[in-house]
Amino acid sequence: MFLLREATAEEAPDMADRGSPGLSFGEIAVRYDRFRPRVPTAALDWLLPDGCETVVDLADGTGAVTRSLEGRVRQVVAVEPDPQMRETLARNCPHALLIPGTAEQIPLPDGRADALLISMAWQWLDPRRAVPEIARVLRGGGTFGVLWNHRDLSVPWVAQLDRFTRALRVREGGQEATAQAPSHNVQDPQPGSLFSPLVELRLTWPMTATAEEIVGLLSTDASAIALPVETQQAVDA
């Protein structure tokens, strides 16, 4: 599911006190970089506005979106809070401007970006503080896009694998796995007065993977990372 919003020319209020809740994936940066899928080109074709020159890739991890943006626009600014993720990101995307920061405190001047994208990280942000900060960084008429890149549970074997994996994590990890299970009720960004109404596009795209790669991809889920190392290994096996 891919979400798009178009910013208005209104200015966001100053946010003096910012912070970002979330889960650090830095400890699995190498695995995350190896197994997480890229973003399909059709999504970026739809999200990026005409004449787009500067894109901010917010909370971009190891650079899956940034790599797809390089060569498409004049400048890509990658904002990532985790130092281990940034280290991998710097190797993957040497031409991007890489800076530490969070969605609640983006170290960029007002109106810097034509588009700002967030892929698979919206659930870790504080919308009350992040949305005004995103609006501040965007130029008037710029695009704010939230991307979700999920396994397609309408495919029977994929749905069966998903159910099996979730049940296995709960069985092996107990309450710890249950507490870190991903929510299916993450709210979409609310338009409010800073953005025009939300527009949504859903795409289906294929990815070829070996059994090893599927296990590796599943091991990068938030509920898998929360498990102790020994339990992770048992689940993978």
C-alpha angles and dihedrals in degrees: 000000000000123000128198134189131180117219123229124223092254117117121241120234117260112266109208099173114049136161138153128231116204149107122285114232093181094107090065098036094130093048092043091052093048101047110026112100125242124244115264115250092235090065093056091044088058098040104046115083123230113277092018111170106160125042127181113211103201122203088355099166111201095352109267091147095035092058090053091049097050108099093020098075135027096245135017118194112198116201115191129159099201114085094206091052090048091053091057091040092055090056093047098045111031093163097054123093102244120199135165115244148111136242088254093053114027111182095219133104124257116283094010099136136060089198137011120199132191118190122194093336107087091100091064096054133090101236094198091064101025100054096057090045091051090049090051093055094047122083117236107285093017123142128251112195130185115194129198118191106189136165110263105249092186086078105086099220092045091052091048091050091049093052092045093050095048092048091048093052092050091047094049099035102034117193093354092062092043092053092052096044110129116257121242090200102069106148120234117240111282114234097219117161096310099064140038118247119299118265120198134201125184120201134182119208135168129240124190114217140165122233089258091053092049090053089047092050092049089051090063094062115115093242090053094050090052092062122094114262094253091051092048089054092049092050092048091050 
